[in-house]
Amino acid sequence: MRPDLLPSALLTFGMLAVSNVFMTYAWYGHLRTMQQSPWWAAALVSWGIALGEYLIMVPANRLGHAGGLSGAQLKILQECVTLMVFVPFMMIFLGEKWKWDYLWAFGCLLGAVFFVFRPDRG
């Protein structure tokens, strides 16, 4: 990665992390907190929470793109952030157990990061 991309990439990463906390809770929080509610009530609450995610995610992607990140780089970065946020959420909030396969999955995503961020060879 070019050094001049680093500040906007770090800010983008931070904003993606914050937005992903909202989205993870919107998508999966109702599994624990709204078990007795009808699906449509959970969907309405989730949409409200997801609004917070969009209010951070859209500016993060615009900032990253304006700072020189490609769409592919933004997407791979988002997928890594998703896993970094979801695994602790799944274990702490949902009470699910750790599996070493999660580490291997993260390794595969890091491989994707390597390929999408390596300097252009063309």
Secondary structure by P-SEA (a helix, b strand, c coil): ccccccaaaaaaaaaaaaaaaaaaaaacccccccccccaaaaaaaaaaaaaaaaacaaaaaaaaaaacccaaaaaaaaaaaaaaacaaaaacccbbbbbaaaaaaaaaaaaaaaaacccccc
